Amino acid sequence: MKQFFDEMVSNIEARLLDHYTGRLRFTLETTRLCQRLYSGTHRLALCGVCAPFDLLNAMGINSCNVEFLGGVLVAAGSAGPFLEEAEHAGFLADSCGWHRAVIGAAAKGMMPVPDLMIATSSPCTGGVAAVEHLARTFDCPLYVLAIPPDDSERNVRYLADQFRSMVDFVAAHTGEALDEGRLREAMNKTNEAREAAIEVFRLAQRIPSPVRGTDLKNFGLVMPLFFGTEAAVEIVQAYRDEYAARLERGVSGVPGERLRLMWLQESIQFKHPLIKMLEEGYQAAVVVDELNDVYWEPIDVDDPYVGLARRTIAFPFNGRVERRLKQIKKLVQAYKIDGAINPCHWGCRQGTGSRGLVGAALKELDVPVINLEVDCADSRNFAEGQLKTRLEAFMELLGSRRGCRSMN
């Protein structure tokens, strides 16, 4: 795996010399992270989705959530045997594919070996179970962060204290203490990236949008891994500068943009033709993914633990579903969305479990939604013909609605 990522890094660096884009810069840093994860020479923490990666980066710990590694395996086209391995071990085929992929990879010795693991109760209990299972597999220390559902002052203090204890836990098991100067620098980098991201999303809202279908794929879920680093700032600034340049030249992400779409929850990580079909066949642009937004306030560098706690609790998939529905409505209105695509990821309460509530919330705004029955990590269950037929019908519906509005 290390050789695979070494070669990828070299290829991407060569491409960047001739074609510098935000997406390539994002991909390069993601691949460099994988390179470090599989190096065997860096301190490594495998975590839940809501871990405070800024703190870990400030301590010199390379880290990612386990779902990220599942996505890497799927995108590389190598997840099939690992999914089967997990199923043979008794993990149900209709449970989360991201978790099955990493569990199977660990059983086959294809996962990087962590120094420690940090589970987070949000966004799902399945994630906690997966991290606990991997901690037993690797026989490594485990810390569990209990994320409160709301941001009462008591809950914020409770989570901030957990973060302080987590720092002590990491230092005790790695020998890497948290330097106050590095902590302050990391928080400044997080805030700098945040400000640039606000501008990226503001530009993305323009009509027509400068966003191509896969430009910001996985952005909201993967970018937190780089919080607290110069890489985070450079990635977001590359997107900002690219979108500003496209708009100045009058170039839209999808030529002749007719329809504006929102992608809910997760991306389908394996190769598929749906985005290309939407863009080329219907001039439909996926202008926003559900998690591509800045939903937290700047971090106070003089009191970072409280700021990190507030940001973590504010995560749209944390706590009651009303928080997520409010976020979806906000994005629909900001981006002038015509329709939403909801890949109802198997075994996920956020995907399949919330589909009815999401649909009802969008109906209040008169925005149609299509639910796709898929496992975003398992191409074995991808009914391409059926999904294309359903999406085509959905696009015809959206097109007719837009035509009617234009005539009125």
WORADA-V86123 format. One record per residue. RES is the residue in three letters. PSI is psi as a letter, one per 20 degrees, with the letter a starting at -180 (NA if undefined). OMEGA is omega in radians with two decimals (none if undefined). Layout:
# WORADA-V86123
((RES & PSI & OMEGA) (RES & PSI & OMEGA))
This chain:
# WORADA-V86123
((MET & h & 3.13) (LYS & g & 3.13) (GLN & h & 3.12) (PHE & g & -3.11) (PHE & h & 3.05) (ASP & g & -3.14) (GLU & h & 3.11) (MET & g & 3.14) (VAL & g & -3.14) (SER & g & -3.13) (ASN & g & -3.12) (ILE & g & 3.11) (GLU & h & 3.11) (ALA & g & 3.13) (ARG & h & -3.11) (LEU & h & 3.13) (LEU & h & -3.09) (ASP & h & -2.99) (HIS & n & -3.06) (TYR & o & 3.10) (THR & r & 3.08) (GLY & g & -3.10) (ARG & g & 3.11) (LEU & h & 3.12) (ARG & g & 3.09) (PHE & g & -3.13) (THR & h & 3.13) (LEU & g & -3.12) (GLU & h & 3.08) (THR & g & -3.14) (THR & h & 3.06) (ARG & h & 3.07) (LEU & g & 3.11) (CYS & h & 3.10) (GLN & g & 3.14) (ARG & h & -3.12) (LEU & h & -3.09) (TYR & j & -3.07) (SER & h & -3.07) (GLY & j & -3.09) (THR & i & -3.13) (HIS & q & 2.99) (ARG & p & -3.00) (LEU & p & 3.01) (ALA & p & 2.99) (LEU & p & -2.87) (CYS & r & 2.92) (GLY & r & -3.04) (VAL & h & -2.99) (CYS & j & 3.07) (ALA & q & 3.13) (PRO & n & -3.03) (PHE & h & 3.05) (ASP & g & -3.14) (LEU & g & -3.13) (LEU & g & 3.09) (ASN & h & 3.12) (ALA & h & 3.13) (MET & j & -3.14) (GLY & k & 3.14) (ILE & p & 3.02) (ASN & p & -3.03) (SER & q & 3.04) (CYS & r & 3.00) (ASN & q & -3.06) (VAL & h & 3.10) (GLU & h & 3.08) (PHE & g & 3.13) (LEU & h & 3.03) (GLY & g & 3.11) (GLY & h & 3.11) (VAL & g & 3.14) (LEU & g & 3.13) (VAL & g & -3.12) (ALA & h & 3.13) (ALA & i & 3.14) (GLY & j & -3.05) (SER & j & -3.00) (ALA & h & -3.05) (GLY & g & -3.14) (PRO & h & -3.13) (PHE & h & 3.06) (LEU & g & 3.13) (GLU & h & 3.12) (GLU & g & 3.13) (ALA & g & -3.14) (GLU & h & 3.10) (HIS & h & 3.13) (ALA & i & 3.05) (GLY & j & 3.09) (PHE & p & -2.99) (LEU & q & -3.12) (ALA & i & 3.10) (ASP & j & 2.97) (SER & r & -3.01) (CYS & p & -3.10) (GLY & h & 3.11) (TRP & g & -3.10) (HIS & g & 3.10) (ARG & h & -3.11) (ALA & g & -3.10) (VAL & h & 3.10) (ILE & g & 3.10) (GLY & h & 3.12) (ALA & h & 3.11) (ALA & g & 3.13) (ALA & h & -3.14) (LYS & j & 3.11) (GLY & k & -3.09) (MET & j & 3.07) (MET & q & 3.01) (PRO & q & -3.08) (VAL & o & -3.07) (PRO & q & 2.98) (ASP & h & 3.14) (LEU & r & 3.13) (MET & q & -3.14) (ILE & o & 3.12) (ALA & q & 3.07) (THR & p & -3.08) (SER & i & 3.09) (SER & q & 0.16) (PRO & i & -3.08) (CYS & q & 3.09) (THR & h & 3.08) (GLY & h & 3.10) (GLY & g & 3.09) (VAL & g & -3.14) (ALA & h & 3.14) (ALA & g & 3.13) (VAL & g & 3.10) (GLU & g & 3.12) (HIS & g & -3.14) (LEU & h & 3.10) (ALA & h & 3.07) (ARG & g & 3.14) (THR & g & -3.10) (PHE & i & -3.12) (ASP & l & -3.11) (CYS & r & -3.09) (PRO & q & -3.11) (LEU & p & 3.01) (TYR & p & -3.12) (VAL & p & 3.07) (LEU & p & 3.09) (ALA & o & -3.07) (ILE & o & 3.14) (PRO & q & -3.08) (PRO & i & -3.12) (ASP & r & -2.98) (ASP & l & 2.98) (SER & q & -3.11) (GLU & h & 3.12) (ARG & g & -3.14) (ASN & h & 3.12) (VAL & g & 3.11) (ARG & h & 3.14) (TYR & g & -3.12) (LEU & h & 3.09) (ALA & g & 3.10) (ASP & h & 3.07) (GLN & g & 3.12) (PHE & g & 3.09) (ARG & g & 3.12) (SER & h & 3.10) (MET & g & 3.11) (VAL & g & 3.11) (ASP & g & 3.13) (PHE & g & -3.14) (VAL & g & -3.14) (ALA & g & -3.11) (ALA & h & -3.06) (HIS & i & 3.14) (THR & i & -3.05) (GLY & j & -3.13) (GLU & o & 3.11) (ALA & q & 3.14) (LEU & o & 3.09) (ASP & p & -3.08) (GLU & h & 3.10) (GLY & g & 3.12) (ARG & h & 3.09) (LEU & g & 3.13) (ARG & g & 3.12) (GLU & g & 3.14) (ALA & g & 3.14) (MET & h & 3.08) (ASN & g & 3.12) (LYS & h & 3.08) (THR & g & 3.14) (ASN & h & 3.12) (GLU & g & 3.10) (ALA & h & 3.13) (ARG & g & -3.12) (GLU & g & 3.11) (ALA & h & 3.13) (ALA & h & 3.08) (ILE & g & 3.13) (GLU & h & 3.08) (VAL & g & -3.09) (PHE & h & 3.06) (ARG & g & 3.10) (LEU & h & -3.13) (ALA & h & -3.11) (GLN & i & -3.09) (ARG & q & 3.13) (ILE & o & -0.11) (PRO & q & -3.08) (SER & q & 3.05) (PRO & i & -3.03) (VAL & p & 2.93) (ARG & r & -2.96) (GLY & h & -3.07) (THR & j & -3.14) (ASP & g & -3.02) (LEU & k & 3.10) (LYS & p & 3.11) (ASN & j & -3.03) (PHE & g & -3.06) (GLY & h & -3.14) (LEU & h & -3.03) (VAL & h & -3.10) (MET & h & 3.13) (PRO & h & 3.11) (LEU & h & -3.10) (PHE & j & 3.13) (PHE & q & 3.13) (GLY & j & -3.10) (THR & r & 3.06) (GLU & h & 3.13) (ALA & g & 3.12) (ALA & g & -3.14) (VAL & g & -3.09) (GLU & h & 3.12) (ILE & g & -3.05) (VAL & h & 3.11) (GLN & h & 3.10) (ALA & g & 3.05) (TYR & g & -3.10) (ARG & g & -3.10) (ASP & h & 3.13) (GLU & g & -3.11) (TYR & h & 3.10) (ALA & g & 3.13) (ALA & g & 3.11) (ARG & g & -3.11) (LEU & h & 3.13) (GLU & h & 3.13) (ARG & i & -3.10) (GLY & k & -3.10) (VAL & p & 3.09) (SER & q & 3.14) (GLY & g & 3.08) (VAL & o & -3.12) (PRO & p & 3.13) (GLY & k & -3.08) (GLU & p & 3.12) (ARG & h & -3.06) (LEU & q & -3.12) (ARG & p & -3.02) (LEU & q & 3.02) (MET & p & 3.09) (TRP & p & -3.10) (LEU & q & 3.04) (GLN & d & -2.96) (GLU & q & 3.02) (SER & q & 2.95) (ILE & o & -2.90) (GLN & h & 3.13) (PHE & r & -3.10) (LYS & p & 3.12) (HIS & r & -3.04) (PRO & j & -2.94) (LEU & g & -3.11) (ILE & g & 3.13) (LYS & g & 3.12) (MET & g & -3.14) (LEU & g & -3.07) (GLU & g & -3.04) (GLU & h & -3.09) (GLY & h & -3.01) (TYR & j & -3.08) (GLN & l & -3.13) (ALA & p & -3.09) (ALA & p & 2.97) (VAL & n & -3.00) (VAL & i & 3.13) (VAL & p & 2.91) (ASP & q & -3.00) (GLU & h & -3.08) (LEU & j & 3.13) (ASN & n & -3.10) (ASP & q & 3.00) (VAL & o & -3.03) (TYR & j & -3.10) (TRP & q & 3.12) (GLU & r & 3.08) (PRO & q & 3.13) (ILE & p & 3.07) (ASP & o & -3.07) (VAL & i & 3.10) (ASP & i & 3.13) (ASP & m & -2.95) (PRO & h & -3.06) (TYR & h & 3.10) (VAL & g & 3.11) (GLY & g & 3.11) (LEU & h & 3.12) (ALA & g & 3.14) (ARG & g & 3.13) (ARG & g & -3.09) (THR & g & -3.14) (ILE & h & -3.10) (ALA & i & 3.13) (PHE & p & -3.00) (PRO & h & -3.14) (PHE & j & 3.14) (ASN & q & 3.04) (GLY & b & -3.06) (ARG & q & -3.08) (VAL & h & 3.13) (GLU & h & 3.10) (ARG & g & 3.13) (ARG & g & -3.12) (LEU & h & 3.10) (LYS & g & 3.13) (GLN & g & 3.12) (ILE & g & 3.14) (LYS & g & 3.12) (LYS & g & -3.11) (LEU & h & 3.11) (VAL & g & -3.11) (GLN & h & -3.10) (ALA & h & -3.07) (TYR & j & 3.13) (LYS & l & -3.02) (ILE & p & 3.07) (ASP & h & -3.10) (GLY & r & -3.09) (ALA & q & 3.09) (ILE & p & -3.07) (ASN & n & 3.04) (PRO & o & -3.03) (CYS & n & -3.07) (HIS & p & -3.09) (TRP & p & 3.03) (GLY & j & -3.06) (CYS & p & 3.14) (ARG & h & 3.13) (GLN & h & -3.12) (GLY & e & -3.12) (THR & h & -3.05) (GLY & h & -3.06) (SER & j & -2.98) (ARG & g & -3.12) (GLY & g & 3.14) (LEU & h & 3.10) (VAL & g & 3.13) (GLY & g & 3.14) (ALA & h & 3.13) (ALA & g & 3.13) (LEU & h & 3.11) (LYS & h & 3.11) (GLU & h & 3.13) (LEU & j & -3.13) (ASP & l & 3.12) (VAL & o & 3.11) (PRO & q & 3.09) (VAL & q & 3.04) (ILE & p & 3.10) (ASN & p & 3.12) (LEU & p & 3.14) (GLU & n & -3.09) (VAL & q & 2.84) (ASP & o & -3.01) (CYS & i & -3.12) (ALA & i & -2.98) (ASP & o & -3.10) (SER & i & 3.14) (ARG & h & -3.10) (ASN & j & -3.05) (PHE & o & -3.14) (ALA & n & -2.98) (GLU & g & -3.09) (GLY & g & -3.13) (GLN & g & -3.12) (LEU & g & 3.11) (LYS & g & 3.14) (THR & g & 3.14) (ARG & g & 3.12) (LEU & h & 3.10) (GLU & g & 3.11) (ALA & h & 3.13) (PHE & g & 3.12) (MET & h & 3.10) (GLU & h & 3.09) (LEU & g & -3.13) (LEU & h & 3.13) (GLY & g & 3.14) (SER & h & 3.11) (ARG & g & 3.13) (ARG & h & 3.10) (GLY & g & 3.12) (CYS & h & 3.13) (ARG & h & -3.11) (SER & h & -3.11) (MET & i & -3.08) (ASN & NA & none))
